[in-house]
Amino acid sequence: MGKLQNPILMATIGAAQGLRGEVRVRSYTADPMALGDYGKLHSEDGRMFEILEIREAKNIVIVRFRGINDRNAAEALNGLELFIERENLPDDELDDDEFYYADLEGLEAVDETGKSYGTVSGVYDFGAGDLLELKGPGRRPTLIPFSEAAVLEIDLEGGRILIDPRAAGLVDDPAEKGDGTPPKGRGR
């Protein structure tokens, strides 16, 4: 198979585990053990990976791929990202109010007045909660929290998300002083 048309990041391979070719894998699926349920995984360079064995570890899964039979081959995979084609994700299992994070990319972020703050170019989690990256023409990329307070509505069909720019940290709170401290009488 050639290059994927609409790749979805499913996992990132980490360090080798043991001597038999197993690797530690950070799975981005809701159930990490379901990583093998999506068929063959693909790397950006066109290689395909078939999961032979998978078992759970603390925050990761330990995987053995077909053709990766020793520690040296496993170590060569460290840092490799694995993808599937978007069409291989099961849409029929989603509830009406559920979506895949990849579906958010390309949506325009607007406030209640219709002012645009850019489009969603990525969804990240650095450990403190999910963040949306917004990019707009002539603007530097900005990260906003992907929370109920900051993202008020998601309209996949309309191609937009409704945001609260204050809760998202895109505009200053007029009640705060210029130095970022709250006015007297207001606790932090």
Secondary structure by P-SEA (a helix, b strand, c coil): cccccbbbbcccccccccccbbbbbbcccccccccccccccccccbbbbbbcbbbbcccbbbbbccccccaaaaaaaccbbbbcccccccccccccccccccccccbbbbcccccccccccccccccccbbbbbbcccccbbbbbccccccccccccccbbbbccccccccccccccccccccccccc
